[in-house]
């Protein structure tokens, strides 16, 4: 007589792929947030990054060129 072990969970390949996809999306969103931030120093998980951020005042409409594909 076999007993069903209800404590074990079968993990399928599609479940693992879904977890990897969700994890990648979260990491990508976090990296996009860091890229768009105006912080000069970023510290996360023991990693520190100091960067030069371009101020919004340094941009002017004369520097932006829009080209049309017509």
C-alpha positions in Angstrom: 0.0 0.0 0.0 1.5 3.3 -1.0 1.0 6.5 0.9 0.6 9.9 -0.7 3.2 12.3 0.7 1.4 15.7 0.7 4.5 17.6 1.9 6.4 17.2 -1.3 5.9 19.6 -4.2 6.7 18.7 -7.8 8.4 21.6 -9.5 8.0 21.7 -13.3 10.2 23.3 -15.9 7.6 25.9 -16.8 7.4 26.9 -13.1 11.1 27.5 -13.0 11.0 29.4 -16.3 8.3 31.6 -14.9 10.2 32.3 -11.7 13.3 33.2 -13.7 11.2 35.5 -15.9 9.6 37.3 -13.0 13.0 37.7 -11.3 14.6 39.1 -14.5 11.7 41.6 -14.8 12.2 42.8 -11.3 15.9 43.2 -11.7 15.4 45.0 -15.0 12.9 47.4 -13.4 15.2 48.1 -10.5 18.1 48.8 -12.8 15.9 51.2 -14.9 14.9 53.0 -11.7 18.6 53.4 -10.8 19.5 54.6 -14.3 16.8 57.4 -14.2 17.5 58.5 -10.7 19.2 61.8 -10.0 21.3 60.5 -7.1 25.0 61.1 -7.2 25.8 58.2 -4.9 24.0 54.8 -5.0 24.5 52.2 -2.3 22.8 48.8 -2.6 23.7 45.4 -1.2 27.2 46.4 -0.3 27.9 47.9 -3.8 28.5 51.6 -4.0 28.5 53.7 -7.2 29.4 57.4 -7.5 28.4 59.0 -10.8 28.2 62.4 -12.4 24.5 63.2 -13.1 23.7 65.8 -15.8 21.5 68.5 -14.3 18.2 69.3 -16.1 19.3 73.0 -16.4 22.2 72.0 -18.7 19.8 70.8 -21.3 18.2 73.3 -23.7 15.9 72.9 -26.6 18.6 74.1 -29.0 20.5 70.9 -28.2 17.6 68.6 -29.1 17.2 67.8 -32.8 14.0 66.0 -34.0 14.1 64.3 -37.4 11.1 63.3 -39.3 10.9 60.1 -41.5 8.5 61.6 -44.0 
